[in-house]
Amino acid sequence: MRDALLEEEHCMNQALATQAARDGMQGFLDAGGQTREVELELGDVISRLASMD
């Protein structure tokens, strides 16, 4: 389990390495993206956010 969590942390750090990625993540969070309801329908939410650009 520890190795899996370390790998997840590493991947997240890589994913947020640029300012554009951090801005995108902040937009997702500001839109309420990190809730149980949203995560259950994550594909739909991502599609809607992508169309906002």
MOBELTA-V781896 format. One record per residue. N is the residue number from 0. RES is the residue in one letter. BURIAL is I if it has 16 or more other C-alpha atoms within 10 Angstrom, else O. Layout:
BEGIN
n = [N:N]
res = [RES:RES]
burial = [BURIAL:BURIAL]
END
This chain:
BEGIN
n = [0:1:2:3:4:5:6:7:8:9:10:11:12:13:14:15:16:17:18:19:20:21:22:23:24:25:26:27:28:29:30:31:32:33:34:35:36:37:38:39:40:41:42:43:44:45:46:47:48:49:50:51:52]
res = [M:R:D:A:L:L:E:E:E:H:C:M:N:Q:A:L:A:T:Q:A:A:R:D:G:M:Q:G:F:L:D:A:G:G:Q:T:R:E:V:E:L:E:L:G:D:V:I:S:R:L:A:S:M:D]
burial = [O:O:O:O:O:O:O:O:O:O:O:O:O:O:O:O:O:O:O:O:O:O:O:O:O:O:O:O:O:O:O:O:I:O:O:O:O:O:O:O:O:O:O:O:O:O:O:O:O:O:O:O:O]
END
